[in-house]
Amino acid sequence: MSKLPRITGNQLIKALQKLGFVVARIKGSHHILIHEDGRRTVVPVHSGEDIGIGLLSQILKDCQITRDELRDLL
């Protein structure tokens, strides 16, 4: 299993959109993404900051995708 990449919130949103997730709404700096099959997650978008490893792991778990699948989308 590969290591998690260091990415920003905007990069992660673009990758998730390739999988069919859409931004349902935005509350402050938090973007709520949903998929038509019911999966949903929240991605924080703070300019110039990477998403932490723990939070990125939880987002991947929420989206039911693997680290390798995320790496392929980037």
N, CA, C, O and CB atoms as a CASP TS submission, in Angstrom:
PFRMAT TS
TARGET T0000
AUTHOR 0000-0000-0000
METHOD Language model
MODEL 1
PARENT N/A
ATOM      1  N   MET     1       0.844  -1.166   0.000  1.00  0.00           N
ATOM      2  CA  MET     1       0.000   0.000   0.000  1.00  0.00           C
ATOM      3  C   MET     1       0.894   1.235   0.000  1.00  0.00           C
ATOM      4  O   MET     1       1.870   1.307   0.747  1.00  0.00           O
ATOM      5  CB  MET     1      -0.963  -0.006   1.215  1.00  0.00           C
ATOM      6  N   SER     2       0.556   2.190  -0.832  1.00  0.00           N
ATOM      7  CA  SER     2       1.382   3.382  -0.968  1.00  0.00           C
ATOM      8  C   SER     2       1.061   4.401   0.124  1.00  0.00           C
ATOM      9  O   SER     2       0.021   4.330   0.778  1.00  0.00           O
ATOM     10  CB  SER     2       1.186   4.008  -2.348  1.00  0.00           C
ATOM     11  N   LYS     3       1.973   5.339   0.300  1.00  0.00           N
ATOM     12  CA  LYS     3       1.759   6.405   1.274  1.00  0.00           C
ATOM     13  C   LYS     3       0.722   7.380   0.727  1.00  0.00           C
ATOM     14  O   LYS     3       0.515   7.474  -0.482  1.00  0.00           O
ATOM     15  CB  LYS     3       3.090   7.139   1.600  1.00  0.00           C
ATOM     16  N   LEU     4       0.080   8.097   1.631  1.00  0.00           N
ATOM     17  CA  LEU     4      -0.888   9.106   1.217  1.00  0.00           C
ATOM     18  C   LEU     4      -0.165  10.318   0.654  1.00  0.00           C
ATOM     19  O   LEU     4       0.835  10.757   1.222  1.00  0.00           O
ATOM     20  CB  LEU     4      -1.791   9.517   2.395  1.00  0.00           C
ATOM     21  N   PRO     5      -0.653  10.867  -0.455  1.00  0.00           N
ATOM     22  CA  PRO     5      -0.024  12.070  -1.015  1.00  0.00           C
ATOM     23  C   PRO     5      -0.388  13.300  -0.192  1.00  0.00           C
ATOM     24  O   PRO     5      -1.411  13.311   0.494  1.00  0.00           O
ATOM     25  CB  PRO     5      -0.448  12.271  -2.485  1.00  0.00           C
ATOM     26  N   ARG     6       0.438  14.325  -0.259  1.00  0.00           N
ATOM     27  CA  ARG     6       0.137  15.597   0.380  1.00  0.00           C
ATOM     28  C   ARG     6      -0.581  16.455  -0.658  1.00  0.00           C
ATOM     29  O   ARG     6       0.023  16.871  -1.646  1.00  0.00           O
ATOM     30  CB  ARG     6       1.442  16.304   0.923  1.00  0.00           C
ATOM     31  N   ILE     7      -1.870  16.721  -0.434  1.00  0.00           N
ATOM     32  CA  ILE     7      -2.647  17.490  -1.405  1.00  0.00           C
ATOM     33  C   ILE     7      -3.484  18.542  -0.682  1.00  0.00           C
ATOM     34  O   ILE     7      -3.745  18.441   0.517  1.00  0.00           O
ATOM     35  CB  ILE     7      -3.554  16.557  -2.247  1.00  0.00           C
ATOM     36  N   THR     8      -3.897  19.552  -1.445  1.00  0.00           N
ATOM     37  CA  THR     8      -4.756  20.604  -0.899  1.00  0.00           C
ATOM     38  C   THR     8      -6.215  20.192  -1.051  1.00  0.00           C
ATOM     39  O   THR     8      -6.527  19.209  -1.724  1.00  0.00           O
ATOM     40  CB  THR     8      -4.494  21.964  -1.607  1.00  0.00           C
ATOM     41  N   GLY     9      -7.089  20.942  -0.427  1.00  0.00           N
ATOM     42  CA  GLY     9      -8.512  20.664  -0.516  1.00  0.00           C
ATOM     43  C   GLY     9      -9.029  20.769  -1.942  1.00  0.00           C
ATOM     44  O   GLY     9      -9.828  19.939  -2.375  1.00  0.00           O
ATOM     45  N   ASN    10      -8.581  21.780  -2.673  1.00  0.00           N
ATOM     46  CA  ASN    10      -9.035  21.946  -4.062  1.00  0.00           C
ATOM     47  C   ASN    10      -8.596  20.779  -4.942  1.00  0.00           C
ATOM     48  O   ASN    10      -9.357  20.330  -5.799  1.00  0.00           O
ATOM     49  CB  ASN    10      -8.500  23.258  -4.641  1.00  0.00           C
ATOM     50  N   GLN    11      -7.378  20.287  -4.737  1.00  0.00           N
ATOM     51  CA  GLN    11      -6.903  19.140  -5.521  1.00  0.00           C
ATOM     52  C   GLN    11      -7.741  17.899  -5.214  1.00  0.00           C
ATOM     53  O   GLN    11      -8.062  17.125  -6.116  1.00  0.00           O
ATOM     54  CB  GLN    11      -5.408  18.862  -5.228  1.00  0.00           C
ATOM     55  N   LEU    12      -8.091  17.715  -3.954  1.00  0.00           N
ATOM     56  CA  LEU    12      -8.891  16.564  -3.564  1.00  0.00           C
ATOM     57  C   LEU    12     -10.298  16.647  -4.143  1.00  0.00           C
ATOM     58  O   LEU    12     -10.844  15.639  -4.591  1.00  0.00           O
ATOM     59  CB  LEU    12      -8.955  16.456  -2.048  1.00  0.00           C
ATOM     60  N   ILE    13     -10.881  17.829  -4.136  1.00  0.00           N
ATOM     61  CA  ILE    13     -12.224  18.004  -4.705  1.00  0.00           C
ATOM     62  C   ILE    13     -12.211  17.678  -6.187  1.00  0.00           C
ATOM     63  O   ILE    13     -13.120  17.002  -6.669  1.00  0.00           O
ATOM     64  CB  ILE    13     -12.734  19.445  -4.481  1.00  0.00           C
ATOM     65  N   LYS    14     -11.210  18.136  -6.923  1.00  0.00           N
ATOM     66  CA  LYS    14     -11.123  17.837  -8.353  1.00  0.00           C
ATOM     67  C   LYS    14     -10.998  16.341  -8.603  1.00  0.00           C
ATOM     68  O   LYS    14     -11.589  15.819  -9.549  1.00  0.00           O
ATOM     69  CB  LYS    14      -9.937  18.566  -8.977  1.00  0.00           C
ATOM     70  N   ALA    15     -10.235  15.647  -7.765  1.00  0.00           N
ATOM     71  CA  ALA    15     -10.075  14.205  -7.910  1.00  0.00           C
ATOM     72  C   ALA    15     -11.396  13.485  -7.627  1.00  0.00           C
ATOM     73  O   ALA    15     -11.771  12.560  -8.347  1.00  0.00           O
ATOM     74  CB  ALA    15      -8.971  13.689  -6.966  1.00  0.00           C
ATOM     75  N   LEU    16     -12.095  13.913  -6.581  1.00  0.00           N
ATOM     76  CA  LEU    16     -13.363  13.267  -6.228  1.00  0.00           C
ATOM     77  C   LEU    16     -14.441  13.541  -7.276  1.00  0.00           C
ATOM     78  O   LEU    16     -15.317  12.705  -7.496  1.00  0.00           O
ATOM     79  CB  LEU    16     -13.839  13.748  -4.853  1.00  0.00           C
ATOM     80  N   GLN    17     -14.382  14.701  -7.919  1.00  0.00           N
ATOM     81  CA  GLN    17     -15.343  15.002  -8.971  1.00  0.00           C
ATOM     82  C   GLN    17     -15.186  14.063 -10.160  1.00  0.00           C
ATOM     83  O   GLN    17     -16.161  13.781 -10.857  1.00  0.00           O
ATOM     84  CB  GLN    17     -15.189  16.444  -9.425  1.00  0.00           C
ATOM     85  N   LYS    18     -13.975  13.577 -10.399  1.00  0.00           N
ATOM     86  CA  LYS    18     -13.757  12.605 -11.469  1.00  0.00           C
ATOM     87  C   LYS    18     -14.468  11.291 -11.181  1.00  0.00           C
ATOM     88  O   LYS    18     -14.782  10.533 -12.100  1.00  0.00           O
ATOM     89  CB  LYS    18     -12.265  12.357 -11.662  1.00  0.00           C
ATOM     90  N   LEU    19     -14.725  11.019  -9.887  1.00  0.00           N
ATOM     91  CA  LEU    19     -15.427   9.798  -9.485  1.00  0.00           C
ATOM     92  C   LEU    19     -16.933   9.985  -9.428  1.00  0.00           C
ATOM     93  O   LEU    19     -17.656   9.035  -9.132  1.00  0.00           O
ATOM     94  CB  LEU    19     -14.927   9.333  -8.141  1.00  0.00           C
ATOM     95  N   GLY    20     -17.421  11.184  -9.704  1.00  0.00           N
ATOM     96  CA  GLY    20     -18.856  11.420  -9.702  1.00  0.00           C
ATOM     97  C   GLY    20     -19.376  12.181  -8.501  1.00  0.00           C
ATOM     98  O   GLY    20     -20.585  12.378  -8.381  1.00  0.00           O
ATOM     99  N   PHE    21     -18.496  12.617  -7.606  1.00  0.00           N
ATOM    100  CA  PHE    21     -18.927  13.430  -6.473  1.00  0.00           C
ATOM    101  C   PHE    21     -19.187  14.857  -6.959  1.00  0.00           C
ATOM    102  O   PHE    21     -18.498  15.354  -7.850  1.00  0.00           O
ATOM    103  CB  PHE    21     -17.858  13.413  -5.333  1.00  0.00           C
ATOM    104  N   VAL    22     -20.182  15.503  -6.369  1.00  0.00           N
ATOM    105  CA  VAL    22     -20.478  16.894  -6.703  1.00  0.00           C
ATOM    106  C   VAL    22     -20.528  17.702  -5.409  1.00  0.00           C
ATOM    107  O   VAL    22     -20.885  17.189  -4.348  1.00  0.00           O
ATOM    108  CB  VAL    22     -21.826  17.013  -7.492  1.00  0.00           C
ATOM    109  N   VAL    23     -20.163  18.970  -5.521  1.00  0.00           N
ATOM    110  CA  VAL    23     -20.226  19.846  -4.358  1.00  0.00           C
ATOM    111  C   VAL    23     -21.684  20.225  -4.152  1.00  0.00           C
ATOM    112  O   VAL    23     -22.265  20.947  -4.962  1.00  0.00           O
ATOM    113  CB  VAL    23     -19.321  21.120  -4.540  1.00  0.00           C
ATOM    114  N   ALA    24     -22.273  19.737  -3.068  1.00  0.00           N
ATOM    115  CA  ALA    24     -23.679  19.984  -2.791  1.00  0.00           C
ATOM    116  C   ALA    24     -23.882  21.371  -2.182  1.00  0.00           C
ATOM    117  O   ALA    24     -24.827  22.085  -2.518  1.00  0.00           O
ATOM    118  CB  ALA    24     -24.231  18.908  -1.856  1.00  0.00           C
ATOM    119  N   ARG    25     -22.972  21.731  -1.281  1.00  0.00           N
ATOM    120  CA  ARG    25     -23.057  23.046  -0.670  1.00  0.00           C
ATOM    121  C   ARG    25     -21.718  23.391  -0.027  1.00  0.00           C
ATOM    122  O   ARG    25     -20.841  22.542   0.139  1.00  0.00           O
ATOM    123  CB  ARG    25     -24.199  23.099   0.372  1.00  0.00           C
ATOM    124  N   ILE    26     -21.596  24.658   0.325  1.00  0.00           N
ATOM    125  CA  ILE    26     -20.381  25.148   0.966  1.00  0.00           C
ATOM    126  C   ILE    26     -20.796  25.924   2.204  1.00  0.00           C
ATOM    127  O   ILE    26     -21.663  26.795   2.141  1.00  0.00           O
ATOM    128  CB  ILE    26     -19.532  26.039  -0.008  1.00  0.00           C
ATOM    129  N   LYS    27     -20.177  25.607   3.318  1.00  0.00           N
ATOM    130  CA  LYS    27     -20.435  26.341   4.555  1.00  0.00           C
ATOM    131  C   LYS    27     -19.083  26.808   5.087  1.00  0.00           C
ATOM    132  O   LYS    27     -18.319  26.027   5.655  1.00  0.00           O
ATOM    133  CB  LYS    27     -21.204  25.450   5.617  1.00  0.00           C
ATOM    134  N   GLY    28     -18.808  28.071   4.897  1.00  0.00           N
ATOM    135  CA  GLY    28     -17.502  28.605   5.268  1.00  0.00           C
ATOM    136  C   GLY    28     -16.437  28.032   4.346  1.00  0.00           C
ATOM    137  O   GLY    28     -16.519  28.171   3.126  1.00  0.00           O
ATOM    138  N   SER    29     -15.439  27.388   4.936  1.00  0.00           N
ATOM    139  CA  SER    29     -14.376  26.792   4.127  1.00  0.00           C
ATOM    140  C   SER    29     -14.589  25.301   3.931  1.00  0.00           C
ATOM    141  O   SER    29     -13.708  24.618   3.409  1.00  0.00           O
ATOM    142  CB  SER    29     -13.021  27.037   4.770  1.00  0.00           C
ATOM    143  N   HIS    30     -15.746  24.782   4.341  1.00  0.00           N
ATOM    144  CA  HIS    30     -16.016  23.350   4.231  1.00  0.00           C
ATOM    145  C   HIS    30     -16.944  23.071   3.057  1.00  0.00           C
ATOM    146  O   HIS    30     -18.058  23.589   2.986  1.00  0.00           O
ATOM    147  CB  HIS    30     -16.629  22.814   5.533  1.00  0.00           C
ATOM    148  N   HIS    31     -16.458  22.236   2.134  1.00  0.00           N
ATOM    149  CA  HIS    31     -17.228  21.842   0.963  1.00  0.00           C
ATOM    150  C   HIS    31     -17.827  20.462   1.226  1.00  0.00           C
ATOM    151  O   HIS    31     -17.106  19.516   1.543  1.00  0.00           O
ATOM    152  CB  HIS    31     -16.340  21.836  -0.326  1.00  0.00           C
ATOM    153  N   ILE    32     -19.136  20.354   1.095  1.00  0.00           N
ATOM    154  CA  ILE    32     -19.816  19.077   1.308  1.00  0.00           C
ATOM    155  C   ILE    32     -20.034  18.444  -0.064  1.00  0.00           C
ATOM    156  O   ILE    32     -20.724  18.998  -0.920  1.00  0.00           O
ATOM    157  CB  ILE    32     -21.185  19.266   2.082  1.00  0.00           C
ATOM    158  N   LEU    33     -19.430  17.272  -0.253  1.00  0.00           N
ATOM    159  CA  LEU    33     -19.540  16.559  -1.516  1.00  0.00           C
ATOM    160  C   LEU    33     -20.409  15.329  -1.330  1.00  0.00           C
ATOM    161  O   LEU    33     -20.304  14.622  -0.328  1.00  0.00           O
ATOM    162  CB  LEU    33     -18.151  16.167  -2.051  1.00  0.00           C
ATOM    163  N   ILE    34     -21.276  15.083  -2.316  1.00  0.00           N
ATOM    164  CA  ILE    34     -22.110  13.889  -2.273  1.00  0.00           C
ATOM    165  C   ILE    34     -22.016  13.152  -3.594  1.00  0.00           C
ATOM    166  O   ILE    34     -21.684  13.729  -4.629  1.00  0.00           O
ATOM    167  CB  ILE    34     -23.572  14.249  -1.959  1.00  0.00           C
ATOM    168  N   HIS    35     -22.314  11.867  -3.535  1.00  0.00           N
ATOM    169  CA  HIS    35     -22.339  11.006  -4.715  1.00  0.00           C
ATOM    170  C   HIS    35     -23.765  10.525  -4.872  1.00  0.00           C
ATOM    171  O   HIS    35     -24.502  10.448  -3.889  1.00  0.00           O
ATOM    172  CB  HIS    35     -21.330   9.800  -4.593  1.00  0.00           C
ATOM    173  N   GLU    36     -24.162  10.204  -6.072  1.00  0.00           N
ATOM    174  CA  GLU    36     -25.553   9.794  -6.301  1.00  0.00           C
ATOM    175  C   GLU    36     -25.920   8.503  -5.580  1.00  0.00           C
ATOM    176  O   GLU    36     -27.105   8.237  -5.378  1.00  0.00           O
ATOM    177  CB  GLU    36     -25.799   9.626  -7.781  1.00  0.00           C
ATOM    178  N   ASP    37     -24.937   7.692  -5.186  1.00  0.00           N
ATOM    179  CA  ASP    37     -25.241   6.451  -4.472  1.00  0.00           C
ATOM    180  C   ASP    37     -25.317   6.646  -2.956  1.00  0.00           C
ATOM    181  O   ASP    37     -25.493   5.680  -2.214  1.00  0.00           O
ATOM    182  CB  ASP    37     -24.197   5.403  -4.796  1.00  0.00           C
ATOM    183  N   GLY    38     -25.183   7.903  -2.492  1.00  0.00           N
ATOM    184  CA  GLY    38     -25.362   8.193  -1.077  1.00  0.00           C
ATOM    185  C   GLY    38     -24.103   8.486  -0.293  1.00  0.00           C
ATOM    186  O   GLY    38     -24.180   8.965   0.838  1.00  0.00           O
ATOM    187  N   ARG    39     -22.945   8.209  -0.868  1.00  0.00           N
ATOM    188  CA  ARG    39     -21.704   8.524  -0.158  1.00  0.00           C
ATOM    189  C   ARG    39     -21.569  10.037  -0.042  1.00  0.00           C
ATOM    190  O   ARG    39     -21.941  10.775  -0.953  1.00  0.00           O
ATOM    191  CB  ARG    39     -20.468   7.913  -0.887  1.00  0.00           C
ATOM    192  N   ARG    40     -21.030  10.492   1.094  1.00  0.00           N
ATOM    193  CA  ARG    40     -20.825  11.923   1.285  1.00  0.00           C
ATOM    194  C   ARG    40     -19.614  12.159   2.166  1.00  0.00           C
ATOM    195  O   ARG    40     -19.239  11.311   2.976  1.00  0.00           O
ATOM    196  CB  ARG    40     -22.071  12.579   1.898  1.00  0.00           C
ATOM    197  N   THR    41     -19.012  13.320   1.996  1.00  0.00           N
ATOM    198  CA  THR    41     -17.861  13.690   2.813  1.00  0.00           C
ATOM    199  C   THR    41     -17.739  15.202   2.852  1.00  0.00           C
ATOM    200  O   THR    41     -18.384  15.906   2.075  1.00  0.00           O
ATOM    201  CB  THR    41     -16.563  13.052   2.268  1.00  0.00           C
ATOM    202  N   VAL    42     -16.918  15.693   3.753  1.00  0.00           N
ATOM    203  CA  VAL    42     -16.656  17.119   3.891  1.00  0.00           C
ATOM    204  C   VAL    42     -15.167  17.349   3.662  1.00  0.00           C
ATOM    205  O   VAL    42     -14.327  16.680   4.263  1.00  0.00           O
ATOM    206  CB  VAL    42     -17.104  17.650   5.295  1.00  0.00           C
ATOM    207  N   VAL    43     -14.849  18.298   2.789  1.00  0.00           N
ATOM    208  CA  VAL    43     -13.457  18.619   2.480  1.00  0.00           C
ATOM    209  C   VAL    43     -13.199  20.077   2.848  1.00  0.00           C
ATOM    210  O   VAL    43     -13.851  20.972   2.310  1.00  0.00           O
ATOM    211  CB  VAL    43     -13.137  18.357   0.971  1.00  0.00           C
ATOM    212  N   PRO    44     -12.258  20.329   3.757  1.00  0.00           N
ATOM    213  CA  PRO    44     -11.925  21.717   4.084  1.00  0.00           C
ATOM    214  C   PRO    44     -11.002  22.304   3.017  1.00  0.00           C
ATOM    215  O   PRO    44     -10.072  21.645   2.550  1.00  0.00           O
ATOM    216  CB  PRO    44     -11.259  21.803   5.479  1.00  0.00           C
ATOM    217  N   VAL    45     -11.271  23.534   2.647  1.00  0.00           N
ATOM    218  CA  VAL    45     -10.445  24.209   1.650  1.00  0.00           C
ATOM    219  C   VAL    45      -9.862  25.454   2.297  1.00  0.00           C
ATOM    220  O   VAL    45     -10.536  26.476   2.431  1.00  0.00           O
ATOM    221  CB  VAL    45     -11.270  24.569   0.364  1.00  0.00           C
ATOM    222  N   HIS    46      -8.595  25.353   2.698  1.00  0.00           N
ATOM    223  CA  HIS    46      -7.874  26.478   3.274  1.00  0.00           C
ATOM    224  C   HIS    46      -6.701  26.786   2.351  1.00  0.00           C
ATOM    225  O   HIS    46      -5.883  25.909   2.072  1.00  0.00           O
ATOM    226  CB  HIS    46      -7.390  26.170   4.740  1.00  0.00           C
ATOM    227  N   SER    47      -6.615  28.012   1.882  1.00  0.00           N
ATOM    228  CA  SER    47      -5.613  28.364   0.885  1.00  0.00           C
ATOM    229  C   SER    47      -4.200  28.091   1.383  1.00  0.00           C
ATOM    230  O   SER    47      -3.818  28.501   2.479  1.00  0.00           O
ATOM    231  CB  SER    47      -5.751  29.823   0.500  1.00  0.00           C
ATOM    232  N   GLY    48      -3.441  27.395   0.560  1.00  0.00           N
ATOM    233  CA  GLY    48      -2.046  27.130   0.847  1.00  0.00           C
ATOM    234  C   GLY    48      -1.783  26.025   1.858  1.00  0.00           C
ATOM    235  O   GLY    48      -0.623  25.753   2.165  1.00  0.00           O
ATOM    236  N   GLU    49      -2.812  25.381   2.386  1.00  0.00           N
ATOM    237  CA  GLU    49      -2.616  24.333   3.379  1.00  0.00           C
ATOM    238  C   GLU    49      -2.980  22.964   2.824  1.00  0.00           C
ATOM    239  O   GLU    49      -3.982  22.806   2.126  1.00  0.00           O
ATOM    240  CB  GLU    49      -3.441  24.624   4.623  1.00  0.00           C
ATOM    241  N   ASP    50      -2.147  21.978   3.145  1.00  0.00           N
ATOM    242  CA  ASP    50      -2.441  20.600   2.770  1.00  0.00           C
ATOM    243  C   ASP    50      -3.406  19.995   3.778  1.00  0.00           C
ATOM    244  O   ASP    50      -3.483  20.433   4.925  1.00  0.00           O
ATOM    245  CB  ASP    50      -1.144  19.761   2.684  1.00  0.00           C
ATOM    246  N   ILE    51      -4.135  18.988   3.335  1.00  0.00           N
ATOM    247  CA  ILE    51      -5.022  18.257   4.227  1.00  0.00           C
ATOM    248  C   ILE    51      -4.171  17.285   5.035  1.00  0.00           C
ATOM    249  O   ILE    51      -3.309  16.604   4.482  1.00  0.00           O
ATOM    250  CB  ILE    51      -6.147  17.507   3.431  1.00  0.00           C
ATOM    251  N   GLY    52      -4.408  17.221   6.329  1.00  0.00           N
ATOM    252  CA  GLY    52      -3.649  16.332   7.201  1.00  0.00           C
ATOM    253  C   GLY    52      -3.862  14.866   6.862  1.00  0.00           C
ATOM    254  O   GLY    52      -4.877  14.492   6.274  1.00  0.00           O
ATOM    255  N   ILE    53      -2.902  14.050   7.235  1.00  0.00           N
ATOM    256  CA  ILE    53      -2.935  12.624   6.910  1.00  0.00           C
ATOM    257  C   ILE    53      -4.162  11.938   7.526  1.00  0.00           C
ATOM    258  O   ILE    53      -4.833  11.155   6.855  1.00  0.00           O
ATOM    259  CB  ILE    53      -1.649  11.941   7.398  1.00  0.00           C
ATOM    260  N   GLY    54      -4.452  12.224   8.786  1.00  0.00           N
ATOM    261  CA  GLY    54      -5.591  11.598   9.451  1.00  0.00           C
ATOM    262  C   GLY    54      -6.910  11.972   8.807  1.00  0.00           C
ATOM    263  O   GLY    54      -7.767  11.115   8.596  1.00  0.00           O
ATOM    264  N   LEU    55      -7.077  13.253   8.494  1.00  0.00           N
ATOM    265  CA  LEU    55      -8.307  13.710   7.846  1.00  0.00           C
ATOM    266  C   LEU    55      -8.435  13.125   6.455  1.00  0.00           C
ATOM    267  O   LEU    55      -9.528  12.725   6.052  1.00  0.00           O
ATOM    268  CB  LEU    55      -8.343  15.234   7.777  1.00  0.00           C
ATOM    269  N   LEU    56      -7.343  13.068   5.714  1.00  0.00           N
ATOM    270  CA  LEU    56      -7.378  12.494   4.372  1.00  0.00           C
ATOM    271  C   LEU    56      -7.764  11.014   4.430  1.00  0.00           C
ATOM    272  O   LEU    56      -8.519  10.539   3.581  1.00  0.00           O
ATOM    273  CB  LEU    56      -6.011  12.664   3.677  1.00  0.00           C
ATOM    274  N   SER    57      -7.260  10.294   5.410  1.00  0.00           N
ATOM    275  CA  SER    57      -7.626   8.878   5.577  1.00  0.00           C
ATOM    276  C   SER    57      -9.119   8.733   5.833  1.00  0.00           C
ATOM    277  O   SER    57      -9.764   7.839   5.285  1.00  0.00           O
ATOM    278  CB  SER    57      -6.829   8.242   6.734  1.00  0.00           C
ATOM    279  N   GLN    58      -9.675   9.619   6.674  1.00  0.00           N
ATOM    280  CA  GLN    58     -11.105   9.559   6.978  1.00  0.00           C
ATOM    281  C   GLN    58     -11.946   9.901   5.750  1.00  0.00           C
ATOM    282  O   GLN    58     -12.983   9.279   5.521  1.00  0.00           O
ATOM    283  CB  GLN    58     -11.444  10.511   8.129  1.00  0.00           C
ATOM    284  N   ILE    59     -11.515  10.872   4.968  1.00  0.00           N
ATOM    285  CA  ILE    59     -12.242  11.234   3.749  1.00  0.00           C
ATOM    286  C   ILE    59     -12.246  10.061   2.773  1.00  0.00           C
ATOM    287  O   ILE    59     -13.273   9.767   2.161  1.00  0.00           O
ATOM    288  CB  ILE    59     -11.612  12.484   3.087  1.00  0.00           C
ATOM    289  N   LEU    60     -11.101   9.387   2.624  1.00  0.00           N
ATOM    290  CA  LEU    60     -11.041   8.225   1.732  1.00  0.00           C
ATOM    291  C   LEU    60     -11.964   7.116   2.224  1.00  0.00           C
ATOM    292  O   LEU    60     -12.604   6.437   1.422  1.00  0.00           O
ATOM    293  CB  LEU    60      -9.599   7.701   1.623  1.00  0.00           C
ATOM    294  N   LYS    61     -12.033   6.933   3.538  1.00  0.00           N
ATOM    295  CA  LYS    61     -12.926   5.921   4.104  1.00  0.00           C
ATOM    296  C   LYS    61     -14.386   6.288   3.840  1.00  0.00           C
ATOM    297  O   LYS    61     -15.191   5.427   3.486  1.00  0.00           O
ATOM    298  CB  LYS    61     -12.679   5.766   5.620  1.00  0.00           C
ATOM    299  N   ASP    62     -14.729   7.576   4.015  1.00  0.00           N
ATOM    300  CA  ASP    62     -16.088   8.047   3.745  1.00  0.00           C
ATOM    301  C   ASP    62     -16.476   7.819   2.290  1.00  0.00           C
ATOM    302  O   ASP    62     -17.615   7.461   1.987  1.00  0.00           O
ATOM    303  CB  ASP    62     -16.216   9.530   4.091  1.00  0.00           C
ATOM    304  N   CYS    63     -15.511   8.030   1.391  1.00  0.00           N
ATOM    305  CA  CYS    63     -15.764   7.908  -0.051  1.00  0.00           C
ATOM    306  C   CYS    63     -15.612   6.477  -0.557  1.00  0.00           C
ATOM    307  O   CYS    63     -15.946   6.181  -1.705  1.00  0.00           O
ATOM    308  CB  CYS    63     -14.823   8.814  -0.819  1.00  0.00           C
ATOM    309  N   GLN    64     -15.111   5.594   0.296  1.00  0.00           N
ATOM    310  CA  GLN    64     -14.903   4.192  -0.038  1.00  0.00           C
ATOM    311  C   GLN    64     -13.960   4.025  -1.226  1.00  0.00           C
ATOM    312  O   GLN    64     -14.237   3.263  -2.153  1.00  0.00           O
ATOM    313  CB  GLN    64     -16.232   3.527  -0.335  1.00  0.00           C
ATOM    314  N   ILE    65     -12.837   4.751  -1.183  1.00  0.00           N
ATOM    315  CA  ILE    65     -11.802   4.584  -2.195  1.00  0.00           C
ATOM    316  C   ILE    65     -10.471   4.327  -1.497  1.00  0.00           C
ATOM    317  O   ILE    65     -10.292   4.673  -0.329  1.00  0.00           O
ATOM    318  CB  ILE    65     -11.715   5.835  -3.122  1.00  0.00           C
ATOM    319  N   THR    66      -9.551   3.723  -2.219  1.00  0.00           N
ATOM    320  CA  THR    66      -8.256   3.374  -1.650  1.00  0.00           C
ATOM    321  C   THR    66      -7.232   4.470  -1.948  1.00  0.00           C
ATOM    322  O   THR    66      -7.465   5.370  -2.755  1.00  0.00           O
ATOM    323  CB  THR    66      -7.772   2.017  -2.200  1.00  0.00           C
ATOM    324  N   ARG    67      -6.102   4.358  -1.273  1.00  0.00           N
ATOM    325  CA  ARG    67      -5.008   5.307  -1.501  1.00  0.00           C
ATOM    326  C   ARG    67      -4.525   5.239  -2.940  1.00  0.00           C
ATOM    327  O   ARG    67      -4.238   6.265  -3.556  1.00  0.00           O
ATOM    328  CB  ARG    67      -3.844   5.030  -0.543  1.00  0.00           C
ATOM    329  N   ASP    68      -4.437   4.019  -3.475  1.00  0.00           N
ATOM    330  CA  ASP    68      -3.963   3.847  -4.848  1.00  0.00           C
ATOM    331  C   ASP    68      -4.951   4.450  -5.853  1.00  0.00           C
ATOM    332  O   ASP    68      -4.539   5.036  -6.854  1.00  0.00           O
ATOM    333  CB  ASP    68      -3.742   2.355  -5.152  1.00  0.00           C
ATOM    334  N   GLU    69      -6.245   4.307  -5.586  1.00  0.00           N
ATOM    335  CA  GLU    69      -7.236   4.900  -6.469  1.00  0.00           C
ATOM    336  C   GLU    69      -7.122   6.438  -6.462  1.00  0.00           C
ATOM    337  O   GLU    69      -7.250   7.089  -7.499  1.00  0.00           O
ATOM    338  CB  GLU    69      -8.655   4.461  -6.047  1.00  0.00           C
ATOM    339  N   LEU    70      -6.880   6.991  -5.275  1.00  0.00           N
ATOM    340  CA  LEU    70      -6.701   8.448  -5.198  1.00  0.00           C
ATOM    341  C   LEU    70      -5.461   8.875  -5.966  1.00  0.00           C
ATOM    342  O   LEU    70      -5.495   9.865  -6.696  1.00  0.00           O
ATOM    343  CB  LEU    70      -6.599   8.908  -3.730  1.00  0.00           C
ATOM    344  N   ARG    71      -4.377   8.145  -5.810  1.00  0.00           N
ATOM    345  CA  ARG    71      -3.141   8.472  -6.514  1.00  0.00           C
ATOM    346  C   ARG    71      -3.350   8.445  -8.040  1.00  0.00           C
ATOM    347  O   ARG    71      -2.796   9.280  -8.756  1.00  0.00           O
ATOM    348  CB  ARG    71      -2.024   7.487  -6.110  1.00  0.00           C
ATOM    349  N   ASP    72      -4.144   7.492  -8.532  1.00  0.00           N
ATOM    350  CA  ASP    72      -4.418   7.412  -9.968  1.00  0.00           C
ATOM    351  C   ASP    72      -5.239   8.597 -10.467  1.00  0.00           C
ATOM    352  O   ASP    72      -5.115   8.999 -11.624  1.00  0.00           O
ATOM    353  CB  ASP    72      -5.143   6.118 -10.286  1.00  0.00           C
ATOM    354  N   LEU    73      -6.081   9.155  -9.591  1.00  0.00           N
ATOM    355  CA  LEU    73      -6.922  10.276  -9.981  1.00  0.00           C
ATOM    356  C   LEU    73      -6.166  11.599 -10.035  1.00  0.00           C
ATOM    357  O   LEU    73      -6.592  12.536 -10.710  1.00  0.00           O
ATOM    358  CB  LEU    73      -8.075  10.396  -9.031  1.00  0.00           C
ATOM    359  N   LEU    74      -5.047  11.674  -9.325  1.00  0.00           N
ATOM    360  CA  LEU    74      -4.288  12.937  -9.258  1.00  0.00           C
ATOM    361  C   LEU    74      -3.401  13.148 -10.457  1.00  0.00           C
ATOM    362  O   LEU    74      -2.706  14.160 -10.541  1.00  0.00           O
ATOM    363  CB  LEU    74      -3.445  12.977  -8.012  1.00  0.00           C
TER
END
